[in-house]
Amino acid sequence: MSTQAAASSATNRKDKHPPGLYVLFFTEMWERFSYYGMRAMLVLYLTTALISGGLGFTESTALTIYGIFTGACYFTPLLGGYLSDKYLGRRLAVTIGGLCIAIGNFALFMDQTTTMLYLGLAFIIIGNGFFKPNVSTLVGDLYPKGDRRVDSAYTIFYMGINVGSLFAPLVCGYLAEQLFKIPMADTILYGYKYAFLASGIGMVIGQIIFNTLAPKYLGDIGKAPVRSNNKQSAAAVKTPLTPLEKQRTKVILIITCFVIFFWAGFEQAGGLLTLYTNQFVDKTIFGFEIPTSWFQSINPLFIIILAPIVSALWLKLARSKRGDLSFGMKMGLGMVLLGVGYMVLLVAVMQTGSDPNSVVSQAHIMFIIGTYFFHTLGELFLSPVGLSIVNKISPVKLTSLLMGVWLASTGVANILGSQFASNIKTLGYFNVFAIIGAAAIVLGLVLVLLSKKLSSMAQVSEL
């Protein structure tokens, strides 16, 4: 082999991702199938009458429960990240989390009562706390510090998240609203419990994949807690943070505060946007009425289509004379795009009105699809970039904890967003959508203005 050929072969090996990435890809894919399958059903299950297979809560109560549940799912990673760093190790934490999530879904399947609802949701909340921060951090652990493949790895990993998110509402929605739907004399009995069963089975499949393949393809990565991983890591845990590490931690906390408002708007997809779609959008195409839960698959479908395009855009900018956009610029533009999505919905609300008992006219399906399109673009500008920046600049001993802080921003957002959305009968859809959209645009522009300062504080040029 010539020297040039040998060099080319070595370069190709360096550009390839380790097989462990794909183990984590499929593990996360099935966990997201489990979570988004259950989430797509939750508000519909809560608001559907008891006689129709639901629990008969009011819309306001259902949105509050939804917000507290989804919020708590992103708070517990703070504790899960801490326990894995100090005592458990990331691999064991992922397994504990997966088992808890499966148990929670099986509880929802077993009995349709408020007792089993709260028990099932509690197990899922605990499971997310152990699972989410650790599986995300394991992706970064596969690569040496400063490896340029990390951004690409997180993009691939993000695709796994969205493959699971795409199929979950389709499968679970079909089970609940089509296959196990039973027409009765005066109503329809929906099979929501079978959607929860499918979500639980999906999580079990993910755990089988992880625990079967991780020993071979992850090796010792993530087995030991950070404090006992090796002498260098143990020393790093005991060593005080440097001034640069403190500054970088501040950067992570600052962008986390901004993205709370992004997720408060984005996470309305499973709550307020689901209710609006169910009540006001014309869902019939060629005589077939699309199940409301299927609209939850629009976002991940757009992710799969648009992620390679956005990734190629970043690479093209990085190779240009001006260079890639800063992480703050990308994330700020993501917030603006979210706001634009809500502006699209305002046009629809002007046609439909806000009273479900007196719909002026149903909105065309393209309004909700257009909203999800802009929301997805915003997500691609913000979320993978945020995951990457947290992994790159967080101090070694705080990596999982800060990943938990990043995830907790979604928790705060869900609670704030649901509390605001629960006032829908007082404010009306137009005012709610207008306030969320305007706030996202304004705060996004503020983040754009701060982007240079944040890059300077983090001492990075292109992330």
C-alpha positions in Angstrom: 0.0 0.0 0.0 1.4 3.5 -0.9 2.0 6.1 1.7 -0.9 8.2 0.3 -3.3 5.3 0.3 -2.3 4.4 3.9 -2.9 8.0 4.9 -6.3 8.0 3.2 -7.2 4.8 5.0 -6.2 6.2 8.4 -8.2 9.3 7.7 -11.3 7.3 6.8 -11.0 5.3 10.0 -10.8 8.6 12.0 -13.9 9.9 10.2 -15.9 6.8 11.0 -18.0 6.7 14.2 -17.5 4.0 16.7 -20.1 1.2 16.7 -21.1 2.2 20.3 -22.8 5.3 18.8 -25.3 3.1 17.0 -26.0 1.0 20.2 -26.9 4.3 21.9 -28.8 5.4 18.7 -31.2 2.4 19.0 -31.4 2.5 22.8 -32.5 6.1 22.6 -34.8 5.5 19.6 -36.8 2.9 21.6 -36.9 5.1 24.7 -38.3 8.0 22.7 -40.8 5.6 21.1 -41.9 4.7 24.6 -42.1 8.4 25.8 -43.7 10.0 22.7 -46.1 7.1 22.2 -47.4 7.6 25.8 -47.2 11.4 25.6 -49.2 11.6 22.3 -52.1 9.8 24.1 -51.9 11.5 27.5 -54.0 14.7 27.1 -56.5 12.8 24.9 -56.7 10.0 27.6 -57.1 12.6 30.4 -59.9 14.6 28.7 -61.9 11.7 27.1 -65.0 10.8 29.1 -64.9 7.8 31.5 -67.4 5.9 29.3 -65.2 6.4 26.3 -62.1 4.9 27.9 -60.6 8.1 29.4 -60.5 9.7 32.8 -62.9 12.6 32.2 -60.7 15.5 33.4 -61.4 19.0 32.3 -59.1 20.6 29.7 -57.5 22.9 32.3 -56.8 20.0 34.8 -55.5 17.8 32.0 -53.1 20.5 30.8 -51.9 21.0 34.4 -51.3 17.3 34.9 -49.5 17.1 31.5 -47.3 20.1 32.3 -46.3 18.8 35.8 -45.6 15.3 34.4 -43.5 16.4 31.5 -41.8 19.1 33.6 -40.9 16.5 36.3 -39.5 14.2 33.6 -36.9 16.9 32.9 -36.2 17.8 36.5 -35.3 14.4 37.8 -32.2 14.2 35.4 -30.6 16.6 37.9 -30.7 13.9 40.6 -30.1 11.1 38.1 -27.0 12.9 36.7 -25.7 13.5 40.2 -26.2 9.9 41.4 -24.6 8.5 38.2 -21.6 10.7 38.5 -21.0 10.0 42.2 -22.2 6.4 42.8 -23.8 4.4 40.0 -22.0 5.0 36.7 -23.8 5.9 33.5 -24.5 2.4 32.2 -26.3 1.2 35.4 -28.3 4.4 35.5 -29.5 3.9 31.9 -30.7 0.4 32.9 -32.4 1.5 36.1 -34.1 4.3 34.2 -35.3 2.1 31.3 -36.8 -0.5 33.7 -38.7 2.2 35.7 -40.1 3.7 32.4 -41.3 0.2 31.3 -43.0 -0.4 34.7 -44.7 3.0 34.5 -46.3 2.3 31.1 -47.4 -1.2 32.2 -49.1 0.4 35.2 -51.1 2.7 32.9 -52.1 -0.3 30.8 -53.2 -2.5 33.8 -55.9 -0.3 35.2 -57.5 3.0 34.0 -57.9 4.7 37.4 -56.5 7.9 38.8 -54.4 5.8 41.3 -52.7 3.9 38.5 -52.3 7.1 36.5 -50.3 8.8 39.1 -48.4 5.6 40.0 -47.5 5.0 36.3 -46.5 8.6 35.7 -44.3 8.6 38.9 -42.3 5.6 37.6 -41.9 7.2 34.2 -40.7 10.5 35.9 -38.1 8.6 38.0 -37.0 6.5 35.0 -36.4 9.6 32.8 -34.2 11.0 35.6 -31.8 8.1 35.4 -32.0 7.6 31.6 -31.9 10.9 29.9 -28.8 12.7 31.1 -26.7 9.5 31.0 -27.5 8.2 27.6 -26.8 11.6 26.1 -23.5 11.9 28.0 -22.4 8.4 26.9 -22.4 9.7 23.3 -19.8 12.3 24.2 -17.8 9.7 26.2 -17.2 7.7 23.0 -14.9 10.5 21.7 -11.7 12.1 22.9 -12.0 15.8 24.0 -11.8 18.1 21.0 -12.8 15.4 18.5 -14.5 17.1 15.5 -16.8 14.1 15.1 -18.8 15.0 18.2 -21.1 17.4 16.4 -21.9 14.8 13.7 -22.3 12.1 16.4 -25.0 14.2 18.2 -26.7 14.8 14.9 -26.9 11.1 14.3 -28.0 10.5 17.9 -30.7 13.2 17.4 -31.9 11.3 14.3 -32.4 8.2 16.6 -34.5 10.3 18.9 -36.7 11.4 16.1 -37.1 8.0 14.4 -38.6 6.8 17.6 -40.7 9.9 18.0 -42.0 9.6 14.4 -43.3 6.0 14.7 -44.6 6.2 18.3 -47.7 8.4 17.7 -48.5 6.5 14.5 -48.4 3.1 16.2 -49.9 4.1 19.5 -52.5 6.3 17.9 -53.5 3.5 15.5 -53.9 1.1 18.4 -55.9 3.6 20.6 -58.0 5.4 18.0 -58.4 2.8 15.2 -57.6 -0.9 16.0 -59.0 -1.1 19.5 -61.7 1.5 19.0 -65.1 0.0 19.8 -68.2 1.9 18.5 -71.0 1.8 21.1 -74.6 2.9 21.1 -74.1 6.5 22.2 -70.3 6.8 22.2 -66.9 5.3 21.1 -64.7 3.3 23.5 -61.1 4.1 22.7 -58.2 1.7 23.4 -55.8 4.0 25.1 -54.5 1.3 27.4 -53.1 -0.6 24.4 -51.1 2.5 23.4 -49.5 2.4 26.9 -48.8 -1.3 26.6 -47.0 -0.7 23.3 -44.9 2.1 24.9 -43.9 -0.3 27.7 -42.9 -3.0 25.2 -40.8 -0.4 23.2 -38.9 0.4 26.3 -38.2 -3.2 27.1 -36.8 -3.7 23.5 -34.5 -0.8 24.0 -33.1 -2.2 27.2 -32.5 -5.6 25.6 -30.5 -3.9 22.9 -28.5 -1.8 25.3 -27.7 -4.6 27.8 -26.9 -7.1 25.1 -24.7 -5.0 22.9 -23.1 -2.5 25.4 -20.5 -4.9 26.9 -19.1 -5.5 23.4 -19.4 -2.1 21.8 -19.0 0.3 24.7 -16.4 -1.6 26.6 -15.8 0.0 30.0 -17.2 3.3 29.0 -19.7 4.5 31.6 -19.4 1.5 33.9 -17.7 3.3 36.8 -18.8 6.6 38.4 -16.8 9.6 37.3 -15.1 9.9 40.7 -13.6 6.4 40.4 -13.2 6.0 36.7 -9.5 6.5 36.8 -6.9 8.5 38.8 -7.0 11.4 36.4 -10.8 11.7 36.7 -10.7 11.2 40.5 -8.2 14.0 40.7 -10.4 16.2 38.5 -13.3 15.7 40.8 -11.3 16.9 43.8 -9.7 19.8 41.9 -11.5 23.2 42.2 -13.0 24.6 39.1 -10.6 26.9 37.1 -11.7 30.5 36.2 -12.4 29.3 32.6 -14.5 26.4 33.8 -16.5 28.7 36.1 -17.0 31.0 33.1 -18.1 28.2 30.9 -20.5 26.9 33.5 -22.0 30.4 33.6 -22.5 30.3 29.8 -24.4 27.0 30.1 -26.6 28.5 32.8 -27.3 31.6 30.7 -28.3 29.8 27.5 -30.4 27.4 29.7 -32.4 30.3 30.9 -33.1 31.4 27.4 -34.1 28.0 26.1 -36.7 27.7 28.9 -38.9 30.0 26.9 -38.2 28.1 23.7 -39.4 24.8 25.2 -42.4 26.5 26.9 -43.6 27.3 23.4 -42.4 24.1 21.6 -43.8 21.7 24.2 -47.3 22.9 23.6 -47.3 20.3 20.9 -48.5 17.6 23.2 -51.0 19.8 25.1 -52.5 23.0 23.7 -51.7 22.3 20.0 -53.1 18.8 20.3 -56.4 20.2 21.8 -56.5 22.9 19.0 -55.9 20.3 16.3 -58.6 18.0 17.8 -61.2 20.7 18.0 -60.5 23.2 15.2 -58.5 21.6 12.4 -60.1 19.8 9.4 -58.3 16.4 9.6 -60.2 14.6 6.8 -58.2 13.7 3.7 -59.9 11.7 0.9 -62.6 10.7 3.3 -60.2 9.4 6.0 -60.1 11.3 9.3 -56.5 11.4 10.5 -56.2 10.5 14.2 -55.3 13.6 16.3 -52.3 11.8 17.8 -50.8 11.3 14.4 -50.0 15.0 14.2 -47.4 14.4 16.8 -45.4 12.6 14.1 -45.1 15.7 11.9 -42.2 17.2 13.9 -40.0 14.1 13.9 -40.7 13.6 10.2 -39.6 17.1 9.5 -36.5 16.5 11.7 -35.5 13.4 9.7 -36.0 15.4 6.4 -34.4 18.6 7.5 -31.6 17.5 9.8 -29.2 16.5 7.0 -29.9 19.8 5.2 -29.2 21.9 8.4 -26.1 19.8 9.1 -24.9 20.4 5.6 -25.6 24.2 6.0 -23.4 24.3 9.1 -20.6 22.5 7.3 -20.8 24.8 4.3 -20.7 27.9 6.6 -17.7 26.4 8.5 -15.8 26.1 5.2 -16.6 29.6 4.1 -14.4 32.6 4.7 -16.7 34.1 7.4 -16.9 30.7 9.2 -19.8 29.0 10.9 -22.4 30.9 13.0 -21.7 31.0 16.7 -23.7 28.7 19.0 -25.6 31.8 20.4 -26.5 33.0 17.0 -27.9 29.6 16.0 -29.9 29.2 19.1 -31.3 32.7 18.9 -32.4 32.2 15.4 -34.1 28.9 16.6 -36.2 30.9 19.0 -37.2 33.3 16.3 -38.3 30.5 14.1 -40.5 29.1 16.9 -42.2 32.5 17.1 -42.8 32.5 13.4 -44.6 29.2 13.7 -47.1 30.7 16.2 -47.6 33.7 13.8 -48.8 31.1 11.2 -51.3 29.7 13.8 -52.8 33.2 14.4 -54.1 33.3 10.9 -55.9 30.0 11.5 -57.4 31.2 14.8 -58.8 34.3 13.0 -60.8 31.8 10.8 -61.8 29.3 13.4 -62.4 31.4 16.6 -61.5 30.0 20.0 -64.8 28.4 21.2 -64.9 24.7 20.6 -68.6 24.7 21.0 -69.1 27.3 18.3 -66.4 26.8 15.6 -66.7 29.5 12.9 -65.0 27.3 10.3 -62.3 24.6 10.6 -58.7 25.5 9.8 -57.0 23.9 6.8 -54.6 21.2 7.7 -51.6 23.1 6.2 -51.8 25.7 9.0 -50.8 23.1 11.7 -48.3 21.5 9.3 -46.7 24.9 8.6 -46.5 25.6 12.3 -44.7 22.3 13.0 -42.4 23.1 10.1 -41.1 26.3 11.6 -41.0 24.8 15.1 -38.9 21.9 13.7 -36.4 24.3 12.0 -36.2 26.2 15.3 -35.5 22.9 17.2 -32.7 22.0 14.8 -31.1 25.4 15.2 -31.3 25.1 19.0 -31.4 21.6 20.5 -28.5 19.7 18.9 -26.3 22.8 19.3 -27.2 23.0 22.9 -26.4 19.3 23.6 -23.1 19.8 21.8 -22.0 22.9 23.7 -22.9 21.4 27.1 -20.8 18.4 26.3 -17.9 20.4 24.9 -17.4 23.1 27.5 -18.7 21.6 30.8 -16.1 20.7 33.4 -15.4 16.9 33.5 -16.7 16.4 37.0 -20.0 18.3 36.3 -20.8 16.9 32.8 -23.7 14.7 33.7 -25.0 17.3 36.3 -24.9 20.1 33.7 -26.6 17.9 31.2 -29.3 17.4 33.8 -29.5 21.2 34.2 -29.9 21.5 30.4 -32.7 18.9 30.4 -34.3 20.6 33.5 -34.8 23.7 31.4 -37.5 21.7 29.5 -39.0 20.8 32.9 -39.4 24.4 34.0 -40.7 25.2 30.5 -43.4 22.5 30.6 -44.6 23.7 34.0 -44.7 27.3 33.1 -46.1 26.6 29.6 -48.9 24.4 31.0 -49.9 26.9 33.7 -50.1 29.6 31.0 -52.0 27.3 28.6 -54.5 26.3 31.3 -55.9 29.8 31.1 -57.0 29.1 27.5 -60.7 29.6 28.3 -60.0 33.1 29.7 -57.4 34.3 27.2 -58.5 32.4 24.1 -56.3 30.7 21.5 -55.4 33.9 19.7 -54.0 35.7 22.7 -52.2 32.6 24.0 -50.5 31.9 20.6 -49.7 35.6 20.1 -48.0 36.0 23.5 -45.9 32.8 23.2 -44.9 33.7 19.6 -43.9 37.3 20.4 -42.0 36.3 23.5 -40.0 33.7 21.5 -39.1 36.2 18.8 -38.0 39.0 21.2 -35.9 36.7 23.4 -34.4 35.1 20.3 -33.2 38.5 19.0 -31.8 39.3 22.5 -29.8 36.0 22.4 -28.5 36.8 18.9 -27.2 40.2 20.2 -25.5 38.4 23.1 -24.0 35.6 20.9 -20.5 37.2 20.6 -20.2 37.9 24.3 -21.2 34.3 25.1 -18.6 32.9 22.6 -16.0 35.1 24.2 -16.9 33.9 27.7 -16.7 30.3 26.6 -13.5 30.9 24.7 -14.8 29.1 21.6 -14.8 30.3 18.0 -17.0 27.7 16.3 -19.3 25.4 18.1 
